[in-house]
Amino acid sequence: MQKLIITAAVTGGVTTRSNNPNLPITPGEIIQAALDCWNAGASIVHIHARENDGSPSQRPELYQEIMGGIRSHSDVIVNMTTTGWGQSGQDESRWNSLLCRPDMATFTPGSMNRKNGVMINSPSFVRTLAKKIKEYHAKPEIEIFDSGMVGQALKIQREGLLDDPLHFQFILGIDGGIAATSKNLINLIDSIPKDSTWSVAGIGKSQLPMNLLGIQLGGHIRTGFEDNVYYRYKELALTNAQLVDRLVNYSLDLGREIATPQEARSLLSIATQHETVNEH
């Protein structure tokens, strides 16, 4: 098996401090959470910016501040969000995070309902977004919330807008999306090109079971407060790094080593920071 790549999604766009008072919100808190996860063994950090009141933000200056703080202290791979719950499918502010030149950027190839909200990704928008991600030399992380999105991503790939090898992030257990079961995960793995890489995230109580399954099946995994705020039943996690540290220990116990950020770059075909800076 490849060495394990752990992604830490430290804040997200939906989780609030009413869910867990330890949620990082300010740029300084997000930077510290990302660095703590890197020190714990994560090779990728997934970032959503927030305003001081906790609301999701698309302000580029916040993303620039967060990126600067992370990159000045670590070599961790930075993956910025372009997801827009409740936003227009044509809202150009959704790619503001690309202005800070991230290593990776999320790419959701379809729309979906979630509880009382809608994530709109119109066909024209996702194609424009794919072009923007390529323009900024970021690696697209193809977020899959239901199985139909795989087909949409492969169609966009055939149009030349997504470069091989593809990297998929399967997000299972979200309300309105695909259920978090082993059969569903295996079906998703079987539906993507053989040269692709994949990672799995489980929402809420499915986080740890899906993470452990991902380790054993040879894929990669995502953890963090974006997906789940508990360490165990009725016990809130203290930090994102606590969740990362647990997975590092489980993986090592199962005989699977942890990838460094540089090793993860190689596995995912991502340019080094030095190469990326020179390109820009």
C-alpha positions in Angstrom: 0.0 0.0 0.0 1.0 3.6 -0.5 1.9 5.6 2.6 -1.3 7.1 4.1 -2.2 10.7 3.4 -4.2 12.4 6.1 -6.2 15.5 5.4 -7.3 17.7 8.2 -10.5 19.8 7.5 -10.2 22.1 10.4 -13.2 24.4 10.2 -15.5 23.9 7.3 -18.4 26.1 6.3 -21.2 24.6 8.3 -19.9 23.6 11.8 -20.4 26.3 14.5 -19.1 26.8 18.0 -22.5 25.7 19.3 -21.5 22.3 17.9 -18.0 22.5 19.5 -16.7 25.6 21.3 -13.1 24.6 20.2 -13.9 25.3 16.5 -11.2 27.5 15.0 -12.7 30.6 13.4 -10.3 33.5 13.2 -7.3 33.4 10.8 -4.9 33.0 13.8 -6.9 30.1 15.2 -7.2 28.4 11.8 -3.4 28.8 11.2 -2.6 27.3 14.6 -5.0 24.4 14.0 -3.5 23.7 10.6 0.1 23.7 12.1 -1.0 21.5 15.0 -2.5 19.0 12.5 0.7 19.1 10.4 2.8 18.4 13.5 0.5 15.5 14.4 0.9 13.9 11.0 -1.5 15.5 8.5 0.1 16.2 5.1 -2.9 18.2 3.8 -5.0 20.9 5.5 -8.3 21.9 4.1 -9.3 25.5 4.7 -12.5 27.5 4.9 -12.2 31.1 6.0 -14.7 32.6 8.5 -15.7 36.1 9.5 -15.2 37.0 13.2 -18.9 36.2 13.8 -18.3 32.7 12.5 -20.1 33.1 9.1 -18.4 31.6 6.0 -16.3 34.1 4.1 -15.0 34.4 0.5 -12.9 37.5 1.3 -9.5 36.9 -0.5 -7.6 38.9 2.2 -8.6 36.3 4.8 -7.4 33.5 2.6 -4.2 35.3 2.0 -3.6 35.8 5.7 -4.3 32.2 6.5 -2.1 30.9 3.6 0.8 33.2 4.7 0.7 32.0 8.2 0.6 28.3 7.3 3.3 28.5 4.6 5.7 30.5 6.7 5.9 27.8 9.3 5.3 24.5 7.5 5.5 22.5 4.2 2.0 21.1 4.6 -0.1 21.0 1.5 -2.9 23.6 1.5 -6.2 22.8 0.0 -8.7 25.7 -0.3 -12.4 25.4 -0.6 -14.5 26.6 -3.6 -17.7 25.0 -2.3 -20.7 27.3 -1.9 -23.6 26.1 0.3 -26.6 28.3 -0.5 -24.7 30.4 -3.0 -25.6 31.0 -6.7 -24.1 28.5 -9.1 -22.5 31.5 -11.0 -21.1 33.3 -7.9 -17.5 34.2 -9.0 -16.5 34.9 -5.3 -16.3 31.2 -4.9 -12.9 31.1 -6.5 -11.5 34.0 -4.5 -9.5 31.4 -2.5 -7.5 30.6 -5.6 -6.0 34.1 -5.5 -3.6 32.9 -2.7 -2.2 30.2 -5.0 -3.1 27.1 -3.0 -1.6 23.7 -3.7 -5.1 22.1 -4.1 -8.6 23.4 -4.5 -11.9 21.5 -4.0 -13.9 20.8 -7.1 -17.5 19.6 -6.7 -18.9 18.5 -10.2 -22.6 18.6 -9.3 -25.4 20.0 -7.2 -27.1 18.5 -4.2 -29.5 19.2 -1.4 -28.5 19.2 2.2 -31.1 19.4 4.9 -32.8 22.8 4.1 -30.0 24.1 1.9 -28.7 23.7 -1.6 -25.2 23.5 -3.0 -25.5 24.7 -6.6 -22.9 23.7 -9.1 -24.4 24.3 -12.5 -22.8 22.7 -15.6 -21.5 26.0 -16.9 -20.1 27.0 -13.4 -18.2 23.8 -12.8 -16.5 24.0 -16.2 -15.5 27.6 -15.5 -14.3 26.6 -12.1 -12.2 23.7 -13.6 -10.6 26.2 -16.0 -9.9 28.6 -13.1 -8.3 25.8 -10.9 -6.1 24.9 -13.9 -5.2 28.6 -14.5 -3.9 28.9 -10.9 -2.0 25.6 -11.1 -3.9 24.0 -8.2 -4.6 20.3 -8.0 -8.3 19.7 -8.1 -9.7 17.6 -5.2 -12.8 16.2 -6.8 -15.4 16.1 -4.0 -18.0 13.3 -4.4 -21.2 13.6 -2.3 -23.2 11.1 -4.4 -22.3 8.5 -7.0 -23.7 10.5 -9.9 -20.9 13.1 -9.4 -18.3 10.6 -10.5 -19.8 10.4 -13.9 -20.0 14.2 -14.1 -16.3 14.5 -13.2 -15.3 11.9 -15.8 -17.3 13.8 -18.5 -15.5 17.0 -17.6 -12.2 15.1 -17.7 -12.9 13.9 -21.2 -13.5 17.5 -22.2 -9.9 18.2 -21.3 -10.7 20.4 -18.2 -9.3 18.0 -15.6 -5.8 16.6 -15.9 -4.7 13.0 -15.1 -4.2 11.5 -12.6 -7.4 12.5 -10.9 -7.8 12.7 -7.1 -11.2 12.0 -5.5 -12.5 12.9 -2.1 -15.4 10.7 -1.2 -17.6 12.3 1.4 -20.0 9.8 2.9 -22.8 10.1 5.4 -23.9 13.7 4.7 -27.6 14.4 4.8 -28.8 14.3 1.2 -25.7 12.4 0.0 -24.5 8.8 -0.2 -24.8 6.7 2.9 -21.6 5.8 4.8 -21.4 2.1 4.2 -18.6 -0.2 3.1 -20.5 -1.3 0.0 -21.0 2.3 -1.1 -17.3 3.1 -0.6 -16.2 0.1 -2.6 -18.6 0.9 -5.4 -17.2 4.4 -5.6 -13.6 3.1 -5.7 -14.6 0.7 -8.5 -16.1 3.6 -10.5 -13.0 5.8 -10.9 -10.1 5.4 -13.2 -7.4 2.9 -12.0 -4.7 5.5 -12.0 -6.7 7.8 -9.7 -6.0 8.4 -6.0 -8.8 8.6 -3.5 -9.6 9.7 0.0 -12.6 9.1 2.2 -14.4 11.3 4.8 -17.2 10.2 7.0 -19.7 12.7 8.4 -20.6 12.7 12.1 -20.5 9.2 13.7 -19.4 7.7 10.5 -16.1 9.6 10.5 -13.9 7.0 12.4 -15.4 3.9 10.7 -14.9 5.3 7.2 -11.4 6.5 8.2 -10.4 3.0 9.4 -11.9 1.4 6.3 -10.0 3.9 4.1 -6.7 2.9 5.8 -7.4 -0.8 5.3 -8.5 -0.5 1.6 -5.4 1.4 0.6 -6.9 4.8 0.1 -6.3 8.0 2.0 -8.5 9.7 4.7 -9.9 13.0 5.9 -10.7 14.0 9.5 -11.4 17.2 11.3 -14.1 19.5 12.8 -15.6 20.1 9.4 -16.9 16.6 9.4 -17.3 15.6 13.0 -16.7 17.4 16.4 -16.6 14.4 18.7 -13.7 12.3 19.8 -15.9 9.5 21.1 -19.6 9.1 22.0 -20.8 12.3 23.9 -17.2 13.5 24.3 -16.3 16.6 22.2 -12.8 16.6 20.6 -10.5 19.2 22.1 -8.6 19.9 18.9 -8.4 18.9 15.3 -4.9 17.6 16.0 -6.4 15.1 18.5 -8.4 13.5 15.7 -5.3 13.4 13.5 -3.1 11.9 16.2 -5.6 9.0 16.8 -5.5 8.1 13.1 -1.8 8.2 12.9 -1.6 5.7 15.8 -4.3 3.4 14.3 -2.5 3.4 10.9 0.9 2.6 12.4 -0.7 -0.2 14.5 -2.1 -1.6 11.2 1.3 -1.5 9.6 0.7 1.4 7.3 3.2 4.3 7.4 2.2 8.0 7.2 3.1 10.1 4.2 5.0 13.4 4.8 3.8 16.4 2.8 6.6 15.9 0.3 5.7 12.3 -0.1 2.0 13.2 -0.5 3.0 15.7 -3.2 4.6 12.9 -5.1 1.7 10.5 -4.7 -0.8 13.1 -5.8 1.4 14.6 -8.6 1.4 18.1 -6.9 4.3 20.5 -7.6 6.5 21.4 -4.7 6.0 24.8 -3.1 9.3 26.0 -4.8 8.1 24.9 -8.2 4.7 26.4 -7.7 6.1 29.8 -6.6 8.4 29.9 -9.7 5.5 29.1 -12.0 3.6 32.0 -10.7 
